[in-house]
Every structure is written in C-alpha cells, then in structure tokens.
C-alpha cells in the first residue's frame, strides 16, 4: 500500500514540476517564494528523505512561482485547515522529510482512529491548492487525546503554520470534550506546544539497539506467549490500569503488531506485562512495552529479540523513559542534539540514544489562559476581535475545566505509572 502515487522520493531522484498535476500539487511547497526561508529557487538539490544519503534534484518553472503575501501567511484568506481526506500522501512525504520512522500502515491507523481529527493545511486560490502541513488528534479511549504528526514543509516555515496547526488541534480536542490532552514533543516542537498551554512532564529517549545481543539470554517460556485475539480483552483491562484507558489504540496496534506481540503471566495466570513490536521505515519499533517489574520486562524483551534476530532484523528502535537509564546524562534544553546523553540502560547493555522527546500535557488555569491569550495577540499582532484570537481565547478558557484532573494525572504518571513503561508509544509513533 503506497500512499505516494507518483514521484516517490524512495524511487526517483529527479522531481520536475510543470508536467504533471499530481506532482505539482504534492511538491507544490517548492513553488512558494518565502522570504522567511530560502525563497523561490527554480532548481535545487536536497535530501527529500532526511539522512537518507540520496540527493534529489527539484526543478520548478519560473511561471509556477507563487509569491507569499505580506505578513504571516496563516493570517491570509488563502490559508485553510481541514480534515486530511485524500492527503495522506502529503503526510507520508512530510514524515520522510523529517526523518521519522512511520510506514504507510502507521498513517492509515492514525487516520482510522478519527478521520475528522487528522488535518491538512493548504494554500488555496483559484489557481492552486497546495498542501503544506499535517497534524493529528488521536482519541485515547473516549475521554482523552494524543496530538502528533505536526509537520510543515521547510520551504513554508516561519509563517506561523505549526502554531496554527497546533491551535487547531487543541480547539478540536476541547470541542470534542476531551479532558487529558497529551503529546511527546521533539525539541523543535516544545516551544510551539508551550504557546498553547502544554507543560513539561518527563523525558523519553528514542534509542536503537541490535536484538542479537540477547541471543545468549533465556526467558521463561512457561510465562511468556504470543498474544492471541482471545487474550486481547484481558490485556486491554491490564493496560488501562497502567496508563490511560485506550482500547481503541491497543486493538489497532495489535492488528499491526500481531507477528510480534507477547504477554507474560505470573504464577496465578494473571497478566504481568506485554510487548508489541512492528515494522518501521528505518527500523523495527518496540512499543508499547509495559511490565510490572524488571524480570518480567527482561523476559519479554529477550523473547521479542530472539524472534527479531531470527528474522534477520539487526536494528530496532525503542522509546524509553529517561528513568530507565542508570545515568541520565546532562540535559541542556537550549540544545537540539544533547552532547551528554543518558547511558547504562537497565535492560539493554548496548543501546544508542538518538534523540529525546518531552512528554507534555495541556494544563491551563485561569491566570495562564489570560497570559497565553495576551502573548498570542502580541506575537501575531492581531486585533483582539480577530477570528483567530477569538477561537484561541475560547479554547484556552474552555481548557481550564481540565486543569485539576490533568495535573493529578501528570503527577501520578510521573511518580508511579512511568515505572511500568519500558517502551512507550503514542498512537502516532512508528
């Protein structure tokens, strides 16, 4: 199932606009003359797949150039945000440009959770309709959400698009009556999320490792078995005591992880942990991975690593809370790539941390709502009666009702629940 129907950067190295309507739309980001980025270039060479090692040549006829209007583009009438519909190809392209790990099935799963909660931003006039950004609000059970996939083509950055997408996501979550609204932020996204009331909780590290290092380790085969469809209801009940209730997500992830889904039962036959793993574009991904104690976690990880190694899989990603490292390293929030990353993982001897996420939740009291609205007006230089200001203000003040429950959950997760999580995952992760 390929989402990109033509000029997939995995298959071609030359992208020529002006000859095909589909290509002109998918790669329309290169048509814009954005003075806040690199401006219009009729010819350029760049890696369309971040760190892919292949440079692509992109050519755009001069007559296709689109000047951006003065001021931030998101405040112009040509900027639209709407449900993603048939634009999953743009989301796929954006994930590759960002160097993310999702495959097509990951994106389809995200959209299937709530088709109306996945968005595309486009610039649309009588002459063009070009997607430039995506975002996702995935339902976590019936009461909560997880926001992700906020991606913008680099050629359109510094136009306020990421902020507008995030605000739209928050508006959608609040309008749907959701209470706890979380996300895992990359360093680049942290400031964007803070502007809509998101508060830092704890750090998570994406790392990779070779499963074969567990080949000489053993696990208790009387306790650990593959997850079957008959186990799923019980597993979902177990999972809901270890995090937020998320039956919809667990069922969807199980479907995509059925080849590599395992659970562990204690001496009484009760579930004491489980682990899912699924393919990724760059590496296999392990998560969710939940266990009541270290020996259970070690057994589950050994089991899946035996299977992955036997299949010839030599590298796997895992997103693990920083608390699972004996040495947390030194964190500098002003730096994108941390120089002193954590080390000495409690389960995986040879593990390479790649980058960090910050788990965040929207937590806004009345004073903070007032400050956020004032900061938004000042930053965007908009009149208080402007439609965007009115919508932003409404969402911030409506979210105040969720403050107490969200803060209570954040504290409980940080102090208690995160200790069960060896490989964490949001619905959007691959």
N, C-alpha and C positions, 0 to 999 in steps of 0.2 A: 504494500500500500504506500505508494509515493505521493506525497502531497504536492510537490512541485512538479508541474506537468511539462514544463519546458525550461531549458537553460538552467538546470540544476547545477549549482557550483561544484557538486561532487562528481559531476560527469563532464563538464566543459571548463575551458579556461578563458574563453572569449565570450563576452556579453555585448552584443551590438543592439542598441536601441534604434528605433525608427523603421524596423522591418516587420515587427510582429506585435499585435495589440496586447497579447498576454505578457510578453517580455517587457513591453513599455510600461505596463502597469506594475508588475512585480518589482521591477528595478527602477521605478519612477523616482525613487529618492535621489538618484543621480541627476535628475533634471533640474533640481532646485538650485537657485543661486542664493545661498545662505551666507550672508556676510558675517554671521556669528560663528561659522565653522570654516570650511575650506573654500566656499564659493563654488560657482559652476566651473567644471572642467570638462571640455569635450573629449578628453582622453585621459585615462589614469590607470595605474596598475596598483593592485592592492590584494591582500588576503581576504577574500569573502568568507572564508572559514577560518576563524581565529586560530592561530597556531597550527594551521593545517599544513604549512610548509609549501603551499602552492599559491602562486600569484596569478590573479585573474586580470585580464585586460578588459576594461569597460569603455565603450565609445558611445558618445551621445551627440547627435547632430545639433548644431547651434540653434536651429529653428525649434528644437524641443525644449530649450531652456525656459524655466519658469521663475520669474523674479518673485521673491517674497515681499509682501507689503511691509511698510514701516511698522515698528513696534513688534511686540511678541506675536508670533503667528497664531497662537492659540486664541487670541482675542479678536481674530478676524472672522468674518462670516463664512469663509471658505473652509473652516476647520470643523470637522464633525467627529463625534464619537458615537458608535452604535454597536449592537451585537455583532459578533465576528462573522457569522454566516459562512460564506464560502471562502473566507480569507485565511484559512488555516495554513495555506502555502506561505503567506507572509510571516506568520508566527514561526513556521519551520525555518525559514530563511533567517529571521532575526535571532533564533536560538543558535544557529551555526555562526553567525557573525559575532555573537557574544562568547562563543567557545563553550556553550553549555552542552549537556550530555543527552538531552531528550531525543527519542526516536519518534517516528510518526504516531505510534500507538500511544505514547505518553500524551501527546497533544489531543488525540481523539478522546482519550479517557477524561482529560480535564474538561473538555467541552461537553461531553456526555453528562457530567455531573450536574451542569446547569448551563444549557445553551445560551440563555439570556444573560448569564453572568460573565461571559467572555466577550471582550471588546476589541474593536479595531478603531484606530484613529486615522482619518483620511483628510487630505485636502481635495475639495471637490468644487469644480466650477462647470460651466457649460462645455469647457474644452478638455477637462481632465478629471480623473477620480483616482487618486493615488494613495494607497495605504502606507503609513509611515510608522505605526506603533501598535503594540498589542498590550493587553492586560487581562487578568483572570481573577474572578472572585469565586472560589470553590466552596460549596457548602460543606461544613464539617458537622455531620449529623443535621439536626433540624434547627439548632439554635445558634450556631456559630459559623464563622467563615475563615478561610485562609486565602490571602491575597498573594499573587505572584505573576510571573510572566510579563512584568512591566519592562518592555523593551522598546527602544527607539533607534531608528537608523542613525548612525553617527552623522550623516550629512544633514540631519534636521535637528541636531542637538542645540542647546542654549536658546531654544524657542519656547520653553515652558511646557513642552509636551509631556514629559514624565510626570511633572507636578499635576497637570490637568488629568492625566490618566489615573493617577493615584486618588485624586479628589473624586473622580467619577466612581472609582471602585468603592471608596468609603461611603459616598452617597448611596450607592446601590445596596451595600450591606446594611446600612442603617434603615433605609426604606423597607428592606425585607424583614426588619425586626430582629436582626441578628445581634447577639449580645457580646460574645468574646470574639474579637476580630484580630487574628494574628498573622504573622509572616516571618520569614527568615531573610534578613536583609544582607545584601552584599555591601561592602564598604562604599561603593559608589551610590547605592540607594539609600543609605542611612539618613542622610540629610533630607531627602525627598519625603521620607516617611515621618520624620520628626515634625515636619511642617504641617502634618495633618493629625498630630497628637499621639503618634506612636512613641512608646517608651522602651528603652533597652531592658532586656531581662538577663540572658546569659549567652555566652559564645558557643558556637558549634564549628567544628573544623572538618572540612572536606579533605580526605586523605586517600591515598591509594596504596595498595599492597599486592603482593603476589600470593595467591591462595596456596601455592605449592609448599610454602613454609610450614603448613600444617599436615603435610603428608605423613610424617612420622608420629603424629599425635593421634590419640584414640578418643572415642566418645562412647557413651553408654547407649548401645542400640536398643536396650530394653525400655529406655525412656524417650528416645528421640525417634520420630517417624515423620513421613511426609504428611502434610495437611491434605485431608480429603474434603470433599463437599459436605460430608456428614459431620465434620469437625467444626465447620465454619460458624454456626450459631454460638457454640460454646466459646470459640476463640474470640468472637466479637464481644461477648459478655466479659471475658477476661480483659480484653484490650480496653474496654470502657472504664475499668477500674484503675487503669494505669495512665490514662490521659483523658482527653475529651471523647465523648461518645461519637463514633464515626463509622457506623455500619456501612454507609454508602461507599466510603472510601476503601475500607477493608475489602469489601466484596469486589470492587473494581480492581484493586491491586492484586487480589488473589487470582483473578482471571488472567492478569498479565504476568503473574509470577508462578503459575501452577507447577512448572517444571522444577522450580527451586523454592518451595515453601515447606517449612518444617516447624514442628512443635515439640515441646518437651513436657512430659508429665511426671509428677512426683510419685512417691510410693503409694499414694492413695488414688492415683489415676487422675489427679487434677492438673490442669494446665499450669505450668510454672514459667513458660516462656515460648516465644515463637520468633521466626525469622523468615522474611521474604527476600528474594533476590530476582532481578530481572535485567534484560539486556539494555545497554545504553549505546549511544552513538560512538562514544570514545572508549568506555569501559563498562563492564557489568556494574550494577548498582545494588548494594546491600542495604535494605531498609524497607519497611520498618523492622526493627530488631529489638525486641523487648524481653527482658528476663528478670526474674525475681532476685537472683544472686549471681555472683561471679562464676561459680562452677557451672551453673546452667547456661550462662552466656557462652562460656568457653566451649561447652559441648555442642551447642547449636552452631557456633562459628566453625568449629572443626568439621562438623558434618557437612555444611554447605561448601566449605573449602575443598573437602575431598571430592565432592561432586563436580565443582567448577574445574578443579585441577585435572580430573579425569577426562573432562571435555576439552581440554587444551586451552582453557582460559587462564591467562597469565597475569592479568591485572584487574583489580576491582576497586571501585570507589566505595567509601563508607563515610557518612556524615555523623560525627560523634561529638557529644558534649565535651567541652574542654575539661570537665571534671573527670573524664575517663583517662586522662594523662596524669602520670605521677609528677611531671614537671610541666607546669602550664606555660612556661616561656615568659616573655616580656611583651606586653601589648601596647602599641602606640596608635591611638585612634586616628592620628593625622596621616598615617602611612597606609597605602593600599596593600602593599606586599610586606608583611611583617618579617623583620630580619631574624628575630629570635622566636621561632615557632615552638609550640609545645613538643614534648618528647616523652619517651618511655610510656607508651600506651599500655594499659593494664592487661590487654588480651593479645595484642599483635606486636611481636618483637620488632619486626622490620616493617615500618609504616612511614610513609612520606606525607606530611601535611602539605596541602597545596594552597588553600585559601580559607578564610573564615567567613562565617555568617554571624549575624547578631539576631537572636530571637527577640521579636518585638511584639507588643500588643498596644492597641489603641486604648489609652486611658486618659480621659479628659474630664476634669472637674470644671466648675463654672468659671473660675478665675483663668484657668488655662484656655478655655474656649474663647473668652474675651480677648486674651493676648494673641491667640492664634489668628483670630479674625482681623485684629489690628495689624499684625505682621503681614498677613496676606494682602490687605489693602495697600499697605506701604510698598511692599515688594512689587506687586503687579501694577501699581499706580492706576488703580481703578476707582471710580466713584462708588460710595457705599451702596448706591441703588442699582449698580450694575448687576446683571443677571448672575454672573459667576460669583460675585460677592454674596448675593442673597442665598444662592444654593450652598455655598461653602459654610456660611454662618448657620444655616438651618441644620446641616449635617453635624457641625461641631456641637451645637447646643443640644441636639437630639441625642448625641452620644453620651452626654453627661449621665443619663439614666443608667448606663452600663458601667460606670466608673467603679463602684464598690465591688461588684461581682468580678470584674476583670482584675482589679488589684488583688483580690483574695485568691483568684486562681493563679495569677503570676507568682505570688509568694509560695503557694502550695506546690506549683510545678518546680520552681527553682530549688526549694528546700527538700522536697520529697519525690515528686514524680520523675524528675530528670534522672534520678539514680537507677530507675528501671530501664532507661533508654540507652542502648549501646549503639544503635544505628537509627537515627531519627529521620523522618521524611514528612514533607508536606505533600499534598496531592499533586502538586505541580512538578515535583522533582523527578529527574531522570539520572 
